[in-house]
């Protein structure tokens, strides 16, 4: 006889909430196209998702669920269309199919978990784990945006983020500082919840609901390396972060500054951050019309930032290549991820950027849990 959700609810009030979420996910028959396959959460999304479906969903970004900064409560959920059931079976339904072992579980109404035989107790625990797994997948589907991972940008030997990954894996408090200029501050976003640091915080809190995670937005519009270095100690190092995500270089290119001078400052800054026992991920320029007006300096700046990351065994998120992939391969119009000023990112652009970055952090935590010491001298999303 199968174990039902009602039986699982008797174990704990917590599982009652999870069961409700899982049941709702089953009823909706959510399509795996809504979740990209690189999430460390077991969302079972198809790696070959239908780009046309993603294109239809992208304009609804302003109404998708957003976890408030510092608040894990959900917001409004957009009405989304699932793929035809005949061609794409529901990922959640597949995950909740009862196993043969579950069929032999006791179902007596008055039976207590504490007095059940060891084998039955083990089966019950596995059933509860399955409910928890499905509920987590359903919650993540509601909160993620329809964002496909880039294919033209390879991940060669994913980088390790030991400080933040070990703390998340151990359940210790985590502090992340997002350091940068206007695209870190969130210029162009329709509200604070739609900035990339708040999107990233919401994603990590969904993945690690019991963890104390702080993502501090230390972005100041108009700044670049010279101004940022003046406040590096107070805005970043004094906060004792486990991870610093440093977005830099765009304003230097727009001002026609020498990329080599910016690179020297960034090199010094990365060394100071690492000396304070923090992981570092550099974020390079955005692919946008105003940046593309200066292709030579933009290309040189991106290469120098990648070289600095490699020398310091730091991370690099090549935002320029990722955004170019959105436009050139995925055929997304630039005005869907860049606002009318031709420079800053839109809600969807910030959301997808944060999502891919968050998936990298989650993947690093997964490596730590598996006992895999990822090499620290390689980069993530290195261009082919």
N, C-alpha and C positions, 0 to 999 in steps of 0.2 A: 504494500500500500504506500502511496506517495506521501511525502511530508508536505503539508500545505503551508501557505503563508500564515494562516491562523495559528498553527502550532508554533511557528517561529516567533510570533508575537508574544507568546506566553513566556519566552525566555527573558525578554527585556523590553522596556518601553522604547529603548533606542531602536531595536529591530522593528518595532511597529511602524516608526516613521520611515525607516528604510524600505520596508515592505510596500508601503503605500507608494513610494517613489518608483520602485521597481514595477509595481502593477500598472502605474500610470504610463511608464515607458513601454510596457508590453502593449497597452491599448493603443498608444500612438503609432506603433510600428515604425519607430524612428529609423530613418535611412542611414546606413553607414557613410553616405556621402558627406554628412555634416561634420564628420570628425576626421582629421588627417591622421595617417597611420603612424606618425612619429611620436605621438603622445605616449608617455610612459604609463598612463592609465590604460587599462585594457579595453579600449573603445572599439576594437575590431573594425576600424574604418577601412574601406577599400583604397589601396594605393593608386588606383586608376579611376579616381572619382570623376564623375561627369562634369566637365567644366561649364556646360551650359546651365546645369542646375545651380551651381555655385553662383553664376552670373545673375540668375534670377533672384537669389536670396540676398546678394550683396547689398542692394539698396535698402534692405530692412534693418541695417546695422543699428540705426538709432533707436530701435525698439527691442533689440535682443536683451536678454537678461544681463544685468551688470551688478556685480557685488560691490557694495559701497566700500570706500576706503575705510579700513578699520571696522567694517561691519560685514559679516558673512551672509547677511540676509539677501534673498534674491529679489530682483526687481521684476518688471513686466516681461513676459515672454511673448515673442512674436509668433504669429501663426505661420508655420512653415509647412511646405508640401513635401511629403516623403516620396521616394522613388516607387515605381510600380512594384507591387509585391511579387508579381510573377517572375520578374527578372532579378530583383534584389531582395532576398529575404531579410527580415529585420535582424540586425546584429544583437539587439537585446533579447529577442525571442530565442535566438540560437543559444545565448548564454544561459537562459533560464530553463532549458529543456531538462527534465528530471533524468538523473543517471540511474542505471540499474541498481546501484547500491542504495540509492534513496528509496527505491520501490520496496525494500525490505525493512524500512524504518518503522518503529511502532507508532500507532496513531490513536491510542486510547486517550479519551478525553481527559481522564484524571491522572495520567502518567506524569511523574515528575522527572525532570532532567537529572536531578541529583541521584535518583534511585535507579536510573536506567542502566542496563549492562554497559560495560566499557565500549563494546563495538557499536551499540546504538548511540551512545553519547558521541562517539567520533563521527558517525554519520550525521547526527544533528548539527554538530559544529561545522561540518563541511557544508551543509545546507545553508547555515547562517552566513558563512563566508561567501557563498555564491550570491545570496541576497545582497550582501554588502557590496560585492564587486559590481553587480548589475546596477545598484543604486548609484554608485559612484560614476559609472559610465553614463547613466541617464542624466545626472546632474551636470556632468561636464558637457554633454551634448547641448543642453539648454544654454550654457554660458559661453561656449565657443562660437566664433564667427565662421562663416563658410570660407575658409582660407586654405588653399592648396599649397603644399610644400613645393619649393622650387626643384625642378628636375635638372636644369642646366648648371646647377651649382652643387658640386659634389662635397660630401662630408668624408674626408680622408682621415681615419683614425681620430675619432672624436676626442676633444680636449677634456682633461680632468679639471674639476673645480674643487680641490680637496677640502678647503676650509668650510665653504657653505654646504657642500655635499655631506661631509661628516656630521655637521651639526643637525641638518635636516634628518639624516638617517638615524641619529641618536635621539631625536626629539628635543634638542636644546634650542633656546631662543636664537633667532637669526636676524641679523641686521644687514640690509642691502641698501646701498646709497646709489641713486641714479644721478650721475654728475654730468652736466652738459649745459647747453644753451637753450634756445627757444623750443626745439623739438623735444627736449626733455621736460622743460617747463610745461609744454602742452599747447603751444600756440596753434590755433586752428581747430582744436577739439571743441565739441559743442558743450562740454561741461567737464568739471574735474574728474568725474568717474571715467571719462573716455581718454585720459592721457595714458601714455604707455606705462609709466610706473604704477599707476593704480590698476590698470589692466593686468600687469604682471603680478601685483600683490594678490588680486582676486584669484588668479589662476593657481598660484602656489598655495593659497589658503584652502582652495577646493581640494587640491591634491593632498595636502597635509593639514586636515582640519583640527588636529590636536596640537599643532605647532604654534609657537608664538613668533610670527613673522612680521617684521617691520620693513617696509620699503619707503625710504626717505627720498623725496623729490628735491634734489639740490640743483635744479636747472635754473639758469638766469638768462633770459633772452638777450641776444646781441653779443654775448661773450664768446671768446675763443681762448686758445691756450694761454696767452699773456694774462688775461683777466682771471682765468680759472686758477692759474698757479698762485695768484695772490691770496686766494681763499681756500686753497687745497687743505691746509691744516685745520682750519676752523669748520669748514663745510663738510669735509670728508674724514680725514684721519682722526680728528678728535672724537668722532662718533664711534670709533672702533668697529668698523663694518667687517662682516665676513666676506662680502663681495662688493666691488665697486664696478658699476657699468658706466664707462666714460665715453660719452658721445662728443666728438670734437672734430674740427677741421673745416666744416662747411663755411663758417663766417670768414675764416682766413682766405679761402678760395674766392669768396664773393668780394673781399677787400683787395684782392690781387696781392696778398702777402706771399712771401717766399715760403713754399711748403717745407723747405729744409729747416728754416728757423722755427716753424711750428713743431716739426718733428723733434728738434732738440729739447724743447720744453716738455713735450709729451713723454719723451724718453726719460727725462729726469723725474717727471711726475709719477710714472709707472713704477720706477725704482723706489720712490718714497712710499708709495702705497703698499708695495709688496714687502718692504722692510717693516711695515706695521702689521704684518701677518694677515693681509687681505688678498683674496683672489681678485683678478682684474679681467674684465672683458672690454675691449675697445669697440666702439661703434663708429663706422666711417660715414662718409657723406650720403645724402639721400639722392636717389635718381629723380631729378625734377627739372623742369625747363630752365630755371635760372641757374642751376648748377651746371647743366649741360651746355650753357653758353660759354663756359670756360673749360672745355674738355681736357686740355693739356694739363692745366694745374690740378683739376679734379682727379685725373688719372694718377698723376704723380703723388698727390696727397694720399690717395687710397693705398698706393703701393708702399709708401713710407710708413703708414700706420700698420699695415700688415707686417712689414719688416720689424718694426718695434715690438709687436706682439710676439713674433717668432724669437727674437733675441732674448726677450724676458720670459719666455715660456708662458705667456699670457694668452687669454682668449681674444678672438676677433670675430665680430659679427659684421660681415660685409653687406651692410644695408643697401649699398648702391647696386650690387649684383642681384640681391634678392628682389629689390624693387624693379630693376630692369627685367627680371624674369617675369614679374607680374604683367608687364606691358608687352614685351616682345614675344614671349612664348605663350602666356596665358591669355593674351589679347584683351587685357583689362585697360580701358581708356585711362589715360593719366589723370583726367579730372575726377576719377572715382577714388584715387588714393592720394591726390595732391589737391589742395584747395585753390581758389581762384588767384592767389598771389603768385602761383607758379613755384612755390618753394616749400611751404609747410605741409605736413601730412594731414589727411582727413581722419575722421573717426575710424573708418575701416582700415586705413593705412596704419594708424597707431595700434589698432587691435591685432591685426595680422602680425605686425612686427613684434609686439609683446608676446603673442602666442608662440611664435617660432622660438623666440629667445627663452621663454619659459619652458618649452619642451626640451631645450638643450640642458637647462638646469636640472630638470626632472630626470633626464637621462643620465646625468652625472651622478645623481643620488642613487639611481638604480645600479650603476657600476660599483659604487661603494658597498651597497647592500649585498651584492654578489661577490664581493671580495676581489673585484677587478681593479687593478691600479692602472687607470688609463694613462698613457704617456702625456707628460706635461709639456712637451716640446713641439706639439703639432696644433693645428688650428681647426676650428669648426667652420663648415661652409666655405672651404677654400675653393676659389675658382678653378675650373679645370684648365 
